[in-house]
Structures are given as C-alpha cells and as structure tokens.
Amino acid sequence: MYLSKTLTPRSFPEIGRRFGGRDHTTVLHAVRKIEELISGDTKLSHEVELLKRLINE
C-alpha cells in the first residue's frame, strides 16, 4: 500500500479498492506505519528506496 501511494497518483480509497476492498483508513494507517518504520530504520529505508528504483526501471 505504501508503494502504491508513493509511486502512483491513486487516492487512498482507490488503493483500498485495489487491495481487496479495504477501507481508505486502512490504507492511511498502512502508509503512516511504514513512514514511521522507515524514519527509525535506515536499513528499511534503503530497502524501500531500492524497491522504488527497481519498480521505476
């Protein structure tokens, strides 16, 4: 969900629908949770950035 939000212009409701009909608040919580984890974990931050680069190739 985090990558969907950061790499696309999709809204929280649209992402939720594409993840099996999840509510937009579920998407919001997931995005915030990953942002929180990334801010405290350099390794995770680097891994997420690598995923973003690979997806955008």
N, C-alpha and C positions, 0 to 999 in steps of 0.2 A: 504494500500500500504506500509506503514511504517513497519508493522509487517511482511509482505511478504518479504520485503527487508532484514530485520534484522534476520529473522528466517529461511530463505532459501538461497541457493546459486544462485537463479534466477537473471538474468540481468534485468536492467530497461526495455528494450524492451519486454522481456518475461513477466514480471509482467504487463506491459501495455496491452499486448495482452490478458492476462487472466482477465483483468478488462474491458473487452468490447472493446478492440481495441484502448485503449488510447495510446497516443504518449509517448515515453520514457521520454521526457522532462516534461510531466505531472507527471509522477512517481517521477522524480528527485525533482520537486518542492514540491510535497506532502511530500516526505521524509524529505527534508530540513525544511519545515514548521513545521512538528511535532518535529523534533530535536530542533528547535528554541523554540517552545512552552514548551517542556519538560525542557529545560535549565532554563526557567524562572518560572516554576510552579512545586513545589515539590509534590503537591497532584497528578497532572497529571503524573509526573514521576513515582510515586509509583503505580498508577493505571496501567500504561503501563507495568511496571515490573511484576505486578500481572498477567496481561493478558499473558505475555510471559511464566511465570511459569505454568499457567494453561494449556496453549496450549502444552507445552512440557511434561506434565504429561503422 
